[in-house]
Amino acid sequence: MLMFPAFFESWTPSNLNSEHRLGQKRIFKLFLIFADCLFVTDYFTRTPRKLNAFRSFASVELFHFNVPDDTVVAVWNLITFKEQGGTFGDSCPDHNVTVYFRSGAPPVINPLRTRFPHDTIVPGVFAVTLTWTLPNRTTGVFNVTSPLPGQWFLAAHLPKDEGKISVKGLYEECQYLFQPQLIVQRLIGISVLYPGYFIDQMIPAHNRSVLYKVFIPNYISQVKVQLADCSTRNKSTENCPLLLKIRARAPPLHNSSSMDCQEQSICELDTALPSWKQWYYILVERYLGNVDVYFRIRVQVKDCSKATVLKGSSAFNMPQSFGTAVGVSLSEALPPAGLPSLSWNVSEQNPFLLSGDSIAYLAPASDTNKCWPIRPTLRNELDTFSVHFYIFFGPNISVPPDRATVFAINLMPVLDSGGVLNMELRLNVSSMKGENLTVFGCLNHGMPLPLPDNSTAKCESESITGFILSVNGTSNATKLRIPYPQTGTWYLSLHSLCATDHGLEACSNVTAEVYLRSYLTPCINDCGTYGQCKLLRTNNYLYAACECKAGWDGWGCTDNSEAYSYGFQLLSTLLLCLSNLMFVPPVAIAVRSHYLLEASVYIFTMFFSTFYHACDQPGIVVFCIMEYDVLQFCDFLGSLMSVWVTVISMARLKSIIKQVLYLLGAMLLSMALQLDRHGLWNLLGPSLFALGIMAIAWTVRTIRRRRCYPPTWKRWVFYLFPGTTIATSAVALYAFVETEENYFYIHSIWHMLIAGSVGFLLPPRAKPDAKVTPMQRRRGCGYQLCVNEHEEMGLVDSAVITINSICTS
């Protein structure tokens, strides 16, 4: 961590566009505002990760950063580079990289423009697209002036591809690596204001502004910043050359709430319904240059914590023991005696106003019309991202006609932001008593927003916007889902209004009864029938996302615009399963030729390939006779063993050697499949080794016979050449043509071609040796080598020969 006087070094690359340079100028302007402050620079980086083509949020790379408090500028340096085979990927295509930013929770993105499930809230995000400026490297910058402190999340991905299925290890894959870096500069030593205290301040001539911050606790309904007694060079002036700004959680921006104090003797800036338990930053800027500006500043708040005392348990379905739900009064928490160095004088006109030499204190005003009793909820954790929030003496609750009913739902920092917050509200129609009643609910983060007693029924304030729910006699149930909610406290305010001739008005004497259910789930509706909810992790952060199948898409796998129909799913399943029946002819040929071991391998392959593909379907036409992993292993093992035994049988080895090779191949292939089932060498290695054994055996026979083996041209033209061509075509389709869209029929053709090639390549039956008539006796002992003519035709095992020993006396 480095500490130095305020200046800004440019981390912006030279190839940035004009928008980035404009952002840089704004940052320079910001640093001129705080030119007399002391800054601390912090640097954070993350390990480069491989980016994937976007299919769902489960395919994006998520990065997690923490922005410190009092940060005035955050600069993300986004580095992307290509790799291919351990070297720079200059020949890789240029795919744009899209990066999303969000504060407080992971970004909810929708690059494919799919439909979200009903009643789902989509929070806003920032997006940056990186284009390639160099053959193998590009860099981008994302500047945030006065960012919100706390957790920031980045999500990066490549564009959606065509879904090609490639064999692992067939060629060097292009990899796109992404590495974000964060550089922040934060202020230290910001002056802290205490509510109720008037303090004399000055902006020196060499400064342009001064920054303060004040902490706003719970149950504050209004924050008012007052600036008075403005003067220059110890002379009061009618036109106060100051501009007042305020913002929650971070230093003010150009569009923050502001007040021009030039035309006012006492300048006041109000913030209604402020965020609770947050720092508010106050910026005082001046217009005149080279002049010392003197002023007095005070922050006044309205405290409504006294209104949270419950006066009856029956009205709110809560016992008396819960009292004020949270916290104490601000006037009790921060007494004037907290500043012992001041000498206090009590004013006779206002006993709550105390004054000192340079500081005056005004006790917080009471406001009983803004805050209502807040009912806590009981948190019950069932599993990861599976949390229920129970209401005491609920879930049926009463909503009185004259006041709002408020509930607090607390989401744990970091732990709960990776799921989905669900709210369900249902009205008991029998409690309406014939009135045309509507119950409105306002869900907001940070503080409760009261609903107005008029027809607008808005769920917003000057700086905060919430989410509204409503139920009535016609539509008595509603639901609200918030994917990746911000952590902290969420407040739900329920208020009932009745429809009259003049619009919606407060009900006279009807207490509505509603059923409220709030809970946290990993995914929306568990991703439905055509999706799978996956629990993902990036470093120490957990989050959940849906992975859709069968053409379904969307955040909750509810977008069926490109979904497979039931008939299409049934057709693809039948094609993949019934295409394995092409192994029936090779099995018959093997049995007829007395190749019983080979026939058993083909039967094994046909059986498990059929049921593996019946279980591997993405839709609802699925049938699994055992665990998916077992079926996949047996299918891969059967396929490789079919190639192995076919090629070894073509070598025409001795029976004992052939059986040893069969057994050895089964054990080695099982081991290889456990190591990597999708590797290229799992298929290519055994095939090349078996072809090598066959080539050696054929070469030895060719040398011994001094003629080509197999010796007949019919064997080459009608069996070996067609079988080899069919097998090569099958491998080419499998390796270069197969994609996710054409998988069901290309892979079915692969099944049929492989089975057909086996029928051509399997050698014919080895016929028994014909008996040879003994030759006439000769003088002396000798040996005669009798060669079976069928073996010369390439039809039997060359190792089977007849040796007759003839001895003459």
C-alpha positions in Angstrom: 0.0 0.0 0.0 1.4 3.4 -1.0 0.7 6.7 0.5 1.5 10.0 -1.2 -0.1 13.4 -1.8 -2.9 13.5 -4.4 -1.9 13.0 -7.9 -3.2 10.6 -10.6 -1.0 8.5 -12.8 -2.6 7.3 -16.0 -3.1 3.6 -16.2 -4.9 4.1 -19.4 -3.3 2.4 -22.5 -2.4 4.5 -25.4 -4.8 2.8 -27.7 -8.0 3.7 -25.8 -10.9 5.4 -27.5 -12.2 8.9 -26.9 -14.7 7.8 -24.3 -12.0 6.4 -22.1 -10.0 9.7 -22.5 -13.1 11.6 -21.6 -13.4 9.5 -18.4 -9.8 10.2 -17.7 -10.4 14.0 -17.9 -13.3 13.6 -15.4 -10.9 11.8 -13.1 -8.4 14.6 -13.3 -11.1 17.1 -12.5 -12.1 15.0 -9.5 -8.6 15.0 -8.2 -8.4 18.8 -8.6 -11.4 19.0 -6.3 -9.6 17.0 -3.6 -6.2 18.5 -4.4 -5.3 19.1 -0.7 -6.3 15.6 0.5 -4.1 12.6 1.1 -4.7 9.5 -1.0 -3.9 5.9 -0.6 -3.5 3.7 -3.6 -4.4 0.0 -3.4 -3.8 -2.6 -6.2 -5.6 -5.9 -6.6 -5.2 -8.5 -9.3 -6.7 -11.9 -10.1 -5.2 -15.0 -11.8 -5.9 -15.3 -15.5 -8.7 -17.6 -16.4 -9.8 -19.3 -19.6 -13.0 -17.8 -21.1 -15.8 -19.9 -22.6 -18.4 -19.2 -25.2 -21.6 -18.1 -23.7 -24.4 -20.6 -23.3 -25.7 -19.8 -19.8 -24.5 -18.0 -16.8 -22.8 -21.3 -15.8 -20.3 -20.8 -18.7 -19.1 -17.3 -17.7 -16.1 -16.6 -15.6 -16.9 -14.6 -12.4 -14.4 -12.4 -10.6 -14.8 -10.9 -7.1 -13.3 -7.6 -5.8 -13.7 -5.6 -2.7 -13.7 -1.8 -3.1 -12.6 0.0 0.2 -14.6 2.8 1.8 -13.9 6.4 0.9 -12.7 5.4 -2.6 -12.8 8.3 -5.1 -11.8 6.4 -8.2 -11.6 2.8 -9.2 -9.9 1.7 -12.4 -10.3 -1.8 -13.8 -7.5 -2.8 -16.2 -8.9 -5.6 -18.4 -6.2 -7.8 -20.0 -7.1 -10.4 -22.6 -4.6 -12.6 -24.5 -4.6 -15.7 -26.7 -2.8 -18.9 -26.3 -2.5 -22.0 -28.6 -0.4 -25.0 -27.7 1.6 -23.1 -25.0 2.6 -20.3 -27.3 1.0 -17.0 -28.4 -2.2 -17.6 -30.5 -1.5 -15.2 -33.3 -3.5 -17.3 -35.7 -6.6 -17.6 -33.4 -9.7 -15.8 -34.6 -10.6 -12.5 -32.9 -13.6 -13.0 -30.7 -14.9 -10.0 -28.8 -14.9 -10.3 -25.0 -17.8 -8.9 -23.1 -17.3 -7.9 -19.4 -20.2 -7.0 -17.0 -19.8 -5.1 -13.7 -22.2 -4.9 -10.8 -21.9 -3.7 -7.2 -23.1 -5.8 -4.3 -24.0 -9.0 -6.2 -23.1 -10.9 -9.4 -24.5 -9.3 -12.6 -27.7 -10.7 -14.1 -26.9 -10.8 -17.8 -28.9 -11.7 -20.9 -26.6 -11.5 -24.0 -28.8 -13.8 -26.0 -32.0 -11.7 -25.4 -33.9 -14.6 -24.0 -37.1 -14.3 -22.0 -36.9 -14.2 -18.2 -39.5 -16.1 -16.1 -42.6 -14.2 -15.1 -42.4 -11.9 -12.0 -38.6 -11.7 -12.2 -36.7 -8.5 -11.4 -33.6 -7.9 -13.6 -31.1 -5.6 -11.9 -29.1 -3.2 -14.0 -25.4 -3.8 -14.9 -22.5 -2.1 -16.7 -21.1 -3.8 -19.8 -17.9 -3.3 -21.7 -16.9 -5.0 -25.0 -13.2 -5.6 -25.7 -12.1 -5.6 -29.3 -8.7 -6.9 -30.4 -6.0 -4.3 -31.1 -3.0 -6.6 -31.4 -2.8 -10.1 -32.9 -2.6 -11.9 -29.5 -3.4 -9.3 -26.8 -5.8 -6.5 -26.0 -6.4 -4.2 -23.0 -9.3 -2.2 -21.9 -10.1 0.1 -19.0 -13.2 0.7 -17.0 -13.3 3.8 -14.8 -15.7 4.3 -12.0 -15.7 7.7 -10.2 -16.7 7.5 -6.6 -17.7 3.8 -6.7 -20.0 2.3 -4.1 -17.8 0.5 -1.5 -18.0 -3.2 -0.8 -18.3 -6.2 -3.1 -17.9 -5.7 -6.9 -18.4 -8.6 -9.4 -17.1 -9.0 -12.9 -18.5 -11.6 -15.4 -16.7 -12.2 -18.7 -17.4 -14.5 -21.6 -16.9 -15.0 -25.4 -19.7 -14.9 -28.0 -21.9 -17.9 -28.5 -20.3 -20.4 -30.9 -21.9 -22.9 -33.3 -21.6 -25.7 -30.7 -19.0 -27.9 -32.6 -18.1 -31.1 -30.8 -14.4 -31.5 -31.0 -12.3 -34.5 -30.0 -10.0 -33.6 -27.2 -6.4 -33.5 -28.3 -7.1 -33.7 -32.1 -5.7 -30.2 -32.6 -4.3 -27.3 -30.5 -7.3 -25.4 -29.1 -7.3 -21.6 -29.1 -7.6 -20.3 -25.5 -8.7 -16.8 -24.6 -7.4 -15.8 -21.1 -8.8 -12.9 -19.2 -7.2 -11.2 -16.2 -8.8 -8.2 -14.4 -6.8 -5.8 -12.3 -8.2 -3.2 -9.9 -6.5 0.1 -8.9 -8.3 2.3 -6.4 -7.4 5.6 -4.8 -9.2 6.5 -1.6 -9.2 9.5 0.7 -8.0 9.3 4.2 -8.7 11.7 7.1 -12.2 12.8 5.9 -13.8 15.0 8.5 -16.7 13.4 10.3 -19.8 15.4 11.2 -22.1 14.4 14.1 -25.9 15.0 13.7 -27.1 18.1 15.5 -23.8 20.0 15.8 -23.2 23.4 14.1 -19.5 23.6 13.3 -17.5 26.6 11.9 -15.5 25.7 8.8 -13.4 27.3 6.1 -12.3 26.6 2.5 -8.8 28.0 2.1 -8.0 30.0 -1.1 -5.9 27.2 -2.6 -8.6 24.6 -2.2 -11.7 24.2 -4.3 -13.9 22.1 -1.9 -14.1 20.3 1.3 -15.6 16.8 2.0 -17.4 15.5 5.1 -19.2 12.4 6.0 -21.8 11.6 8.6 -23.1 8.2 9.7 -26.9 7.7 9.5 -28.2 4.9 11.9 -31.5 3.0 11.8 -34.9 4.8 12.1 -33.9 8.1 10.5 -36.7 9.5 8.3 -34.9 12.7 7.0 -31.4 14.1 6.7 -31.0 17.9 6.4 -27.7 19.6 5.7 -27.7 23.3 6.7 -25.1 25.8 5.7 -25.2 29.3 7.2 -23.1 32.4 8.0 -21.3 32.3 4.7 -18.6 34.9 4.3 -15.3 35.7 2.5 -12.2 37.2 4.2 -14.2 37.5 7.5 -16.8 39.6 5.7 -20.3 38.4 5.3 -21.8 38.3 1.8 -25.3 38.1 0.5 -24.3 35.7 -2.3 -22.8 32.6 -0.8 -20.4 31.3 -3.4 -20.9 27.6 -2.4 -22.5 24.5 -3.9 -23.8 21.8 -1.5 -23.9 18.1 -2.6 -24.8 14.9 -0.7 -24.7 11.3 -1.6 -25.0 8.0 0.3 -22.2 5.5 0.6 -19.7 7.3 -1.7 -18.5 10.9 -2.4 -20.9 12.9 -4.5 -20.9 13.0 -8.3 -21.9 15.6 -10.8 -25.5 14.3 -10.8 -25.9 13.9 -7.0 -28.5 15.8 -5.0 -27.3 19.4 -4.8 -28.2 22.9 -3.7 -26.9 26.2 -5.0 -26.3 28.5 -2.0 -25.7 31.8 -3.9 -29.3 33.1 -3.4 -29.8 31.9 0.2 -28.7 33.1 3.5 -29.3 29.7 5.1 -28.7 27.0 2.6 -30.6 23.7 3.3 -30.4 20.4 1.4 -32.9 17.7 2.4 -32.8 14.0 1.8 -36.0 12.2 2.6 -36.1 8.6 3.5 -32.3 8.1 3.7 -30.6 4.7 3.7 -30.0 3.3 7.1 -26.7 2.3 8.6 -24.7 4.0 5.9 -22.2 6.8 5.6 -23.5 10.0 3.8 -20.9 12.1 2.1 -21.3 15.9 1.9 -19.3 18.0 -0.5 -19.0 21.8 -0.3 -17.7 23.4 -3.4 -17.0 27.1 -4.0 -17.4 29.2 -7.1 -14.9 32.0 -6.3 -11.2 31.5 -6.7 -8.3 32.7 -4.5 -10.6 33.6 -1.7 -11.0 32.1 1.8 -14.7 31.1 2.3 -16.0 30.8 5.9 -19.3 29.1 6.8 -21.1 27.0 9.4 -22.4 23.6 8.6 -24.7 21.2 10.5 -26.5 17.9 9.8 -29.9 17.6 11.3 -31.9 14.4 11.3 -35.4 13.3 12.2 -35.5 10.3 14.5 -38.5 8.1 14.4 -37.2 5.3 16.6 -39.5 6.2 19.4 -42.4 5.2 17.2 -41.2 1.6 17.0 -42.4 0.8 20.5 -45.2 -1.8 20.2 -48.3 -0.9 22.2 -50.2 -4.0 21.7 -49.4 -7.6 20.7 -52.7 -8.4 19.1 -52.5 -5.6 16.4 -49.2 -6.9 15.0 -49.3 -10.6 15.9 -46.1 -10.1 18.0 -45.4 -10.4 21.7 -44.5 -7.4 23.8 -41.0 -8.7 24.5 -39.7 -7.8 21.0 -40.0 -4.1 22.0 -38.4 -1.8 19.5 -37.2 -4.5 17.1 -33.8 -2.9 16.5 -31.6 -0.1 18.0 -32.2 2.8 20.4 -32.9 6.5 19.9 -30.3 8.6 18.3 -30.6 11.2 21.0 -29.8 8.6 23.5 -27.0 7.1 21.5 -25.1 10.4 20.9 -25.5 12.7 23.9 -23.8 16.2 24.0 -21.6 14.9 26.8 -19.8 12.9 24.1 -17.6 16.0 23.5 -16.2 16.9 26.9 -13.9 19.7 25.6 -16.9 22.0 24.9 -18.6 24.2 27.4 -22.3 24.0 27.0 -24.9 26.7 27.6 -28.6 25.7 27.6 -30.8 28.0 25.7 -33.9 29.2 27.5 -35.9 29.5 24.3 -35.1 25.9 23.2 -34.0 23.5 26.0 -32.8 21.0 23.3 -30.3 23.6 21.8 -26.9 23.8 23.4 -24.2 26.1 22.2 -20.4 26.4 22.6 -17.8 28.8 21.3 -17.7 27.3 17.8 -20.1 24.4 18.0 -23.8 24.4 18.7 -25.9 21.2 19.3 -29.5 20.6 18.4 -31.2 17.4 19.5 -32.7 15.2 16.8 -36.4 16.1 16.0 -39.0 13.4 16.5 -40.9 12.1 13.5 -43.7 9.6 14.3 -45.3 9.6 10.8 -42.5 7.9 8.8 -41.5 4.8 10.8 -43.7 1.9 11.7 -42.9 -1.1 13.9 -40.6 -3.4 12.0 -41.2 -7.1 12.5 -38.1 -9.3 12.3 -38.1 -12.7 10.6 -36.5 -15.9 11.8 -33.8 -17.3 9.5 -33.8 -21.1 9.0 -30.9 -22.4 6.8 -31.8 -25.7 5.2 -28.9 -26.0 2.7 -26.7 -23.9 0.5 -28.8 -21.1 -0.9 -31.9 -22.8 0.7 -33.1 -20.4 3.4 -36.6 -19.8 4.8 -37.5 -16.6 6.6 -40.3 -17.4 9.0 -42.6 -14.8 10.4 -43.4 -15.0 14.1 -47.0 -16.0 14.5 -47.2 -16.3 10.7 -47.4 -16.9 7.8 -50.9 -15.4 7.9 -50.6 -11.7 8.9 -53.0 -8.8 9.4 -52.6 -5.5 7.5 -54.5 -2.8 9.5 -56.2 0.0 7.5 -54.4 2.9 9.2 -50.8 2.0 9.1 -48.3 -0.1 7.2 -47.0 -3.5 8.3 -43.2 -3.8 7.8 -41.0 -6.9 7.8 -37.2 -7.1 7.8 -35.3 -9.8 5.9 -31.6 -10.0 6.5 -29.4 -11.5 3.8 -25.9 -12.5 5.0 -23.0 -10.7 3.3 -21.6 -12.6 0.3 -23.2 -15.9 1.4 -26.7 -15.2 0.1 -26.1 -13.1 -3.0 -25.5 -16.1 -5.2 -29.1 -17.4 -5.1 -32.6 -16.1 -5.8 -34.8 -14.2 -3.3 -38.5 -15.2 -3.6 -41.5 -13.4 -2.2 -45.0 -14.8 -2.3 -48.1 -12.9 -1.3 -51.6 -14.2 -1.3 -54.8 -12.4 -0.1 -57.4 -14.0 2.0 -60.5 -13.0 0.0 -62.8 -13.7 3.0 -61.2 -10.9 5.0 -62.2 -8.2 2.5 -65.8 -8.0 3.9 -67.2 -7.0 0.6 -64.8 -4.1 0.1 -62.9 -3.6 -3.2 -59.6 -3.8 -1.4 -56.0 -4.0 -2.7 -53.0 -4.8 -0.6 -49.8 -3.2 -1.9 -46.3 -4.4 -1.0 -43.1 -2.4 -1.4 -39.9 -4.4 -1.2 -36.7 -2.3 -0.9 -33.1 -2.7 0.1 -31.6 -0.6 2.9 -34.7 1.0 4.4 -38.5 0.7 4.2 -40.4 2.9 1.7 -43.9 3.8 2.9 -46.6 3.7 0.3 -48.6 6.9 -0.1 -52.3 7.0 0.9 -53.5 7.9 -2.6 -54.0 6.3 -6.0 -50.4 6.5 -7.1 -49.1 3.6 -5.0 -45.5 4.3 -6.0 -42.7 2.4 -4.4 -39.9 5.0 -4.8 -38.3 8.0 -3.3 -36.0 10.7 -4.6 -32.9 8.4 -4.7 -34.3 4.9 -4.1 -36.6 2.7 -6.2 -38.2 -0.4 -4.8 -40.2 -3.3 -6.2 -44.0 -3.3 -5.9 -46.4 -6.2 -5.3 -50.2 -6.0 -5.3 -53.1 -8.4 -4.6 -56.8 -7.9 -4.7 -60.1 -9.8 -5.0 -59.5 -10.5 -8.8 -55.8 -11.4 -8.6 -55.3 -12.7 -5.0 -51.8 -14.1 -5.5 -48.5 -12.7 -6.7 -44.9 -13.6 -6.7 -41.6 -11.7 -7.0 -38.2 -13.2 -7.8 -34.8 -11.3 -7.5 -31.9 -13.3 -8.9 -28.6 -12.5 -7.2 -30.0 -10.1 -4.6 -27.8 -7.6 -2.8 -26.9 -8.6 0.7 -28.0 -6.6 3.8 -31.5 -5.9 5.1 -34.5 -6.0 2.8 -37.7 -4.3 4.0 -41.3 -5.3 2.9 -44.0 -2.7 3.6 -47.6 -3.8 3.3 -50.4 -1.3 3.1 -54.1 -1.7 2.2 -56.1 0.7 0.0 -59.7 0.6 -1.0 -61.2 1.6 -4.4 -63.7 4.4 -4.4 -65.2 6.7 -6.9 -62.2 9.0 -6.4 -59.6 6.3 -6.8 -57.7 4.4 -4.2 -58.1 5.7 -0.7 -57.3 4.5 2.8 -59.7 1.9 4.0 -62.1 2.8 6.7 -62.4 -0.3 9.0 -61.2 -3.4 7.1 -58.2 -5.4 8.3 -56.9 -7.4 5.4 -55.3 -10.8 6.0 -52.6 -12.0 3.7 -50.3 -15.0 3.5 -46.6 -14.1 3.2 -43.8 -16.4 2.3 -40.2 -15.4 1.8 -37.3 -17.7 1.0 -34.0 -18.1 -0.8 -33.4 -20.8 -3.4 -30.4 -21.6 -5.6 -32.2 -21.2 -8.9 -35.6 -20.1 -10.2 -38.0 -23.1 -9.8 -35.0 -25.4 -9.8 -34.5 -24.6 -13.5 -37.7 -26.4 -14.5 -38.0 -29.7 -16.4 -35.5 -28.8 -19.1 -32.7 -27.4 -16.9 -30.2 -28.3 -14.3 -29.3 -26.1 -11.3 -25.5 -26.1 -10.9 -23.7 -24.9 -7.8 -20.5 -23.0 -9.0 -17.5 -21.6 -7.2 -15.0 -18.9 -7.9 -12.3 -18.8 -5.3 -14.2 -18.7 -2.1 -17.5 -17.4 -3.5 -20.4 -19.7 -4.2 -23.2 -19.0 -6.7 -25.8 -21.0 -8.6 -26.9 -20.9 -12.2 -29.2 -22.9 -14.6 -27.8 -24.9 -17.5 -30.6 -25.6 -20.0 -31.1 -28.4 -22.4 -33.3 -29.6 -25.3 -33.2 -26.2 -26.9 -34.7 -24.4 -23.9 -33.1 -21.2 -22.8 -33.3 -18.3 -20.4 -32.3 -17.5 -16.8 -34.7 -20.2 -15.5 -34.9 -22.4 -18.6 -38.4 -21.1 -19.4 -37.7 -19.7 -22.9 -39.1 -22.2 -25.4 -38.6 -20.2 -28.6 -36.0 -22.7 -29.9 -37.1 -25.7 -27.8 -37.2 -29.2 -29.2 -40.7 -30.6 -29.6 -41.7 -33.9 -28.1 -41.7 -35.6 -31.5 -38.2 -34.3 -32.2 -36.9 -35.6 -28.9 -38.6 -39.0 -29.5 -37.1 -39.2 -33.0 -33.6 -38.3 -31.9 -33.7 -40.9 -29.1 -35.0 -43.6 -31.4 -32.4 -42.9 -34.0 -29.5 -43.0 -31.5 -30.8 -46.2 -29.9 -32.0 -48.2 -32.9 -29.0 -47.3 -35.0 -27.1 -49.7 -32.7 -29.1 -52.6 -34.3 -26.6 -52.4 -37.1 -24.4 -54.5 -34.9 -26.8 -57.5 -35.4 -25.2 -58.5 -38.8 -21.6 -58.4 -37.4 -22.8 -60.5 -34.5 -24.3 -63.0 -36.8 -21.2 -63.1 -39.0 -19.0 -63.6 -36.0 -21.1 -66.4 -34.6 -21.3 -68.1 -38.0 -17.5 -67.8 -38.3 -17.0 -69.2 -34.7 -15.6 -65.9 -33.4 -17.5 -66.2 -30.2 -15.3 -63.8 -28.2 -15.7 -61.1 -30.8 -19.5 -61.7 -31.0 -19.8 -61.2 -27.2 -17.9 -57.9 -27.4 -20.3 -56.7 -30.2 -23.3 -57.7 -28.2 -21.9 -55.9 -25.1 -21.3 -52.7 -27.2 -24.8 -52.8 -28.8 -26.5 -53.2 -25.5 -24.8 -50.5 -23.5 -24.6 -48.1 -26.4 -28.4 -48.4 -26.8 -29.2 -47.7 -23.2 -26.5 -45.1 -22.7 -28.0 -43.0 -25.5 -31.5 -43.6 -24.0 -30.2 -42.1 -20.8 -28.1 -39.4 -22.3 -31.0 -37.4 -23.9 -31.4 -33.8 -22.9 -35.2 -33.7 -23.0 -37.9 -35.7 -21.3 -37.6 -38.8 -23.5 -35.1 -40.4 -21.2 -34.7 -44.0 -19.9 -31.9 -45.0 -17.6 -31.5 -48.6 -16.4 -28.6 -47.8 -14.2 -26.4 -44.8 -13.2 -25.4 -42.5 -16.0 -21.7 -42.8 -15.3 -21.8 -46.6 -15.4 -23.6 -46.6 -18.8 -21.1 -44.1 -20.2 -18.1 -46.1 -19.1 -19.5 -49.3 -20.5 -20.4 -47.6 -23.8 -16.9 -46.2 -24.3 -15.3 -49.5 -23.2 -17.5 -51.5 -25.6 -16.7 -49.1 -28.6 -12.9 -49.3 -28.0 -13.0 -53.1 -27.4 -14.9 -53.6 -30.7 -12.2 -51.8 -32.6 -9.5 -53.7 -30.7 -10.9 -57.3 -31.2 -11.7 -56.7 -34.8 -8.2 -55.6 -35.8 -6.5 -58.3 -33.7 -8.7 -60.9 -35.3 -7.7 -59.7 -38.7 -4.0 -60.4 -37.7 -4.9 -64.2 -37.7 -2.7 -65.0 -34.6 -2.5 -68.1 -32.6 -5.5 -68.7 -30.4 -3.6 -68.4 -27.1 -1.8 -65.1 -28.3 -5.1 -63.6 -29.4 -6.8 -64.4 -26.1 -4.0 -62.8 -24.1 -4.1 -59.7 -26.3 -7.9 -59.5 -25.8 -7.6 -59.7 -22.0 -4.6 -57.3 -21.9 -6.5 -54.8 -24.1 -9.6 -54.9 -21.9 -7.6 -54.1 -18.8 -5.5 -51.3 -20.4 -8.6 -49.7 -22.0 -10.4 -49.7 -18.7 -7.5 -47.9 -17.1 -7.3 -45.4 -20.0 -11.0 -44.6 -19.8 -10.8 -43.9 -16.1 -8.0 -41.5 -16.7 -9.7 -39.6 -19.5 -12.8 -40.8 -21.4 -12.8 -38.0 -24.0 -9.1 -38.0 -24.9 -7.9 -38.6 -28.5 -5.4 -41.2 -27.6 -8.0 -43.4 -25.9 -9.4 -44.1 -29.4 -6.3 -43.6 -31.5 -3.8 -45.3 -29.3 -5.4 -48.8 -29.1 -6.3 -48.6 -32.8 -2.8 -47.8 -33.9 -1.3 -50.5 -31.7 -3.7 -53.1 -33.0 -3.0 -52.0 -36.6 0.7 -52.3 -35.8 0.3 -55.9 -34.7 -1.8 -56.7 -37.7 0.7 -55.1 -40.1 3.6 -57.1 -38.5 1.7 -60.4 -38.8 0.8 -59.6 -42.5 4.3 -58.6 -43.3 5.8 -61.8 -41.8 3.4 -63.9 -43.9 4.2 -61.8 -47.0 7.9 -62.4 -46.6 7.5 -66.1 -45.9 5.2 -66.7 -48.8 6.9 -64.2 -51.1 3.5 -62.9 -52.2 1.1 -60.3 -50.9 -1.1 -61.2 -48.0 -4.0 -61.7 -48.1 -3.2 -63.2 -51.5 -6.5 -62.9 -53.3 -7.6 -59.6 -55.0 -11.3 -60.4 -54.1 -10.4 -60.1 -50.4 -8.9 -56.7 -51.0 -11.6 -55.3 -53.4 -14.8 -56.7 -51.8 -13.9 -56.7 -48.1 -10.8 -54.8 -47.0 -11.1 -51.7 -49.1 -14.9 -51.1 -48.5 -14.5 -51.8 -44.8 -11.5 -49.4 -44.5 -13.4 -46.7 -46.4 -16.5 -47.0 -44.2 -14.4 -46.9 -41.0 -12.5 -43.9 -42.2 -15.7 -42.0 -43.1 -17.1 -42.8 -39.7 -14.0 -41.4 -38.0 -14.1 -38.3 -40.2 -17.7 -37.6 -39.3 -17.1 -38.1 -35.6 -14.0 -35.8 -35.5 -14.9 -33.0 -37.9 -18.6 -32.8 -38.7 -20.4 -33.6 -35.5 -22.0 -30.6 -33.7 -24.6 -30.2 -31.0 -27.3 -29.4 -33.5 -26.7 -32.4 -35.8 -25.5 -34.8 -33.1 -28.6 -37.0 -33.1 -28.3 -38.0 -36.8 -24.5 -37.7 -37.3 -23.9 -39.9 -34.3 -26.5 -42.3 -35.5 -24.7 -42.5 -38.9 -21.5 -43.1 -36.9 -23.1 -46.1 -35.2 -24.2 -47.6 -38.5 -20.9 -47.0 -40.3 -18.8 -48.5 -37.5 -21.0 -51.6 -37.3 -21.0 -51.9 -41.1 -17.2 -51.7 -41.3 -16.9 -54.5 -38.7 -19.0 -56.7 -41.0 -16.6 -56.2 -43.9 -13.3 -56.3 -42.0 -14.0 -59.4 -39.8 -12.0 -62.3 -41.4 -13.9 -65.4 -42.5 -14.1 -68.6 -40.6 -10.9 -70.6 -40.2 -11.6 -74.0 -41.9 -10.2 -77.3 -40.5 -7.1 -78.8 -42.1 -7.7 -81.3 -44.9 -6.0 -84.7 -44.4 -3.0 -85.3 -46.6 -2.2 -88.7 -48.1 1.2 -89.9 -46.9 3.8 -89.8 -49.6 5.6 -92.9 -50.7 8.3 -94.1 -48.5 11.8 -92.9 -49.3 15.1 -94.1 -48.1 16.3 -92.4 -45.0 14.4 -90.1 -42.6 13.0 -86.8 -43.8 10.3 -84.2 -43.2 7.7 -83.0 -45.6 6.0 -79.6 -45.1 2.3 -79.8 -46.2 0.7 -76.4 -46.6 -3.0 -76.0 -46.4 -4.3 -74.4 -49.6 -7.0 -72.5 -47.8 -4.4 -70.7 -45.7 -2.7 -69.5 -48.9 -6.0 -67.9 -49.9 -5.9 -65.9 -46.6 -8.8 -67.9 -45.1 -7.3 -69.7 -42.2 -4.6 -69.2 -39.6 -1.1 -69.3 -41.1 0.2 -70.9 -37.9 -1.8 -74.0 -38.6 0.3 -76.3 -40.8 0.8 -80.0 -41.1 4.2 -81.7 -40.7 4.5 -85.3 -41.7 7.5 -87.2 -40.5 8.5 -90.0 -42.9 11.3 -92.5 -41.9 12.5 -95.3 -44.2 14.5 -98.2 -43.1 
